[in-house]
Amino acid sequence: MLNSYAMEAPSSYLFSEIARKVAAFSEKHGGDGPRIIRMGIGDVTRPLPRACVDAMKSAADEQLSAATLRGYPPDGGYDFLRKAISEHEYKRRGADIPPEDIFISDGAKSDSANIQELFGNDCVVGVSDPVYPVYADSNAWSGRLGHYADGRWERLVTFPCTRENGYVAPPPDGHVDLIYLCFPNNPTGAAASRAQLRAWVDYANEHGSIIIYDAAYRAYISDPDIPRSIYEIDGAKTCAIEICSFSKTAGFTGVRCSWTVAPEELRRGGVSLRALWARRQATKFNGTPYIVQRGAEAVYSPAGQSQCAETISVYMRNARRILDALRGAGIEATGGVNAPYVWMRCPDNMDSWGFFDYLLKEARVVGTPGSGFGKCGEGYFRLTAFGSPEDTDEAMHRVGALSRKI
Amino acid sequence: MLNSYAMEAPSSYLFSEIARKVAAFSEKHGGDGPRIIRMGIGDVTRPLPRACVDAMKSAADEQLSAATLRGYPPDGGYDFLRKAISEHEYKRRGADIPPEDIFISDGAKSDSANIQELFGNDCVVGVSDPVYPVYADSNAWSGRLGHYADGRWERLVTFPCTRENGYVAPPPDGHVDLIYLCFPNNPTGAAASRAQLRAWVDYANEHGSIIIYDAAYRAYISDPDIPRSIYEIDGAKTCAIEICSFSKTAGFTGVRCSWTVAPEELRRGGVSLRALWARRQATKFNGTPYIVQRGAEAVYSPAGQSQCAETISVYMRNARRILDALRGAGIEATGGVNAPYVWMRCPDNMDSWGFFDYLLKEARVVGTPGSGFGKCGEGYFRLTAFGSPEDTDEAMHRVGALSRKI
């Protein structure tokens, strides 16, 4: 009677497994030795922009009066936020995405997990390897990937992202219906160039495929030649759905706000995917809190923009520090330039979980095993730039000391 | 390539359809005649409890400092809220539900739509008729109900709730795997007695079925003999998952907070449903905002409790007013005693949508057509007690005037 596909999946969600291991280590060694520094889960550490906090408090105060109380949020989100996103995230960058194509939600994780519900179980699904596990896991739960055997889902296509292709896979030779791309990438920190993205858009339009484009880390792109949105590529509106988040732009991991773009032009067999997503959300979701949507709107105020920029510059200084330290220790490392993630090769041919245990034990630093993101991630390790500068410096100091011992 | 089951579903979600009709009417007649009074969607109108607003503002302020910033919420929710719910909603009423069985979420709608993901597509699903549409719709999207033809899903079992059984259906003769119950009921306002609930729990334990118990309106129960939780019935822990919400208890429709109970004792084929739900949430959801969870916690403070009680008493006075007015007009009406919904028979043998149009046109009052909740709802109509006393009085005044014309 239970969902057998869900039960076939490997027994634990990556980040829950890390949390479990760290908790077990802490319990055993909590009292002795240096404190544990977490560079594993991509959680933020800098305070929220004051503009967002002020907006949320003011929105909370509105709830004290019947005249300004807000009940169920409108389907798709409040117009004020949809308009602000349309203007600031798209129109100013030359992508004409109107507010009606933008749907506010509670997180890029929810949306990237839920979007597969629009598709039939006959779809062939493809994901990068390595990549954020939610894309494959959500399809697996729906049975779309078949059974799990020998460490893989039988119907999942993977696009290997390797040192050779600079961690940006080209489109496949065969046919894939539903393609998940994430740039700047989690976990490799690779950013796709305009030409690389264009190849995917062209592939999708030729094959009638749909691209689910996760741009949660777009705010970390500093290179003006790298697209922040897939809609900066001609033809993307007829083949792509884009998912974005305030989590990493404005430190909203605990506030929970995101958006998904389903362009009016995106249709298959005469059916509008925008209408189908609207239907899905109206059927299974009741919206993002008004207070949170006001907080997100404040990201686009002048004060919000400068406060977000300051936070991002702090994190990007951390990324620089991590890259420098790893390379100084003779470790191969990439990413960290247009992305908050650094992707490193485990030293001494350690495997990913072996290095996780080693680093936790010897340096008390928590990172994320690359193998948790796919087979091609084996032997790699992800470090995040979201720590405090002090923690990042201390962690890199410990890594440097360790490398002199290795 | 698209989800054919989703596309087979009737073309519009009930409340979206009502919103569309009201918008069209407003556009045509907005300027002339009396204003429209909304008693359709069950949205609240009373201000939030001050205790909740204060808690949310204070939680927002914590986000201004790195030391007190909260990032990704813990899986399942913050302990402070899980403990408060365990204590106030369960232990004090004699139901021993520990915090670990309680999972915080963003809405009873999301949870009641998502819970079906734990089950195989071979499950036979049963819902009351009439009932909140999300239970059937979410199963339909997953393909579990087969195809839609002649106005019904081919594999959906319905439990008719009629005037004859007091709108509380008894368990069926045949076998059903997954049973959705909602008490106090939306839309009929019927509350299940201890004996009626016991019959369902006994059925489920005998058949190995699982009950999804939606208790979103539990705070409106004033009769001490009516259970507020299914766990007040012996044996429920081995067969029931309960979903509850702060929306109607504390006016959180725009704040978004709910919880789901999956007891540790609930297993099928050796698999723990608590573990499976935890896995589902960890895979596809990133939690409810910290700020919101602090707001929900404040519901259980002495000030929060008295502010919530005051609001509920205002709504229940509305319910009384609606019942009196309808009955005074010779209209058959039920519910509204242990529930915020009044269920009325459409006068003059009008059908539900016919009466919707009639009431909107003649009285400018918006209600919900009973047929939108199932076939047995045809010829009935739902009015909610969530309006302001002034609006409720005015709407009932108009209904009274109308009845004298009929």
Interface residues (C-beta under 8 A of the other chain):
Chain A: M1 L2 N3 S4 A6 M7 A9 S12 Y13 F15 S16 I41 D43 V44 T45 R46 P47 L48 R50 V53 M56 K57 A60 D61 Q63 L64 S65 A66 L69 R70 G71 Y72 P73 D75 D106 G107 K109 S110 A113 N114 E117 L118 F119 G120 N121 D122 C123 V134 D137 S138 W141 S142 G143 D177 L178 G208 I210 G251 T253 G254 V255 R256 R268 G269 V271 L273 L276 R279 R280 A282 T283 K284 F285 N286 G287 T288 P289 Y290 I291 V292 S388
Chain B: M1 L2 N3 S4 A6 M7 A9 S12 Y13 F15 S16 I41 D43 V44 T45 R46 P47 L48 R50 V53 M56 K57 A60 D61 Q63 L64 S65 A66 L69 R70 G71 Y72 P73 D75 D106 G107 K109 S110 A113 N114 E117 L118 F119 G120 N121 D122 C123 V134 D137 S138 W141 S142 G143 D177 L178 G208 I210 G251 T253 G254 V255 R256 R268 G269 V271 L273 L276 R279 R280 A282 T283 K284 F285 N286 G287 T288 P289 Y290 I291 V292 S388
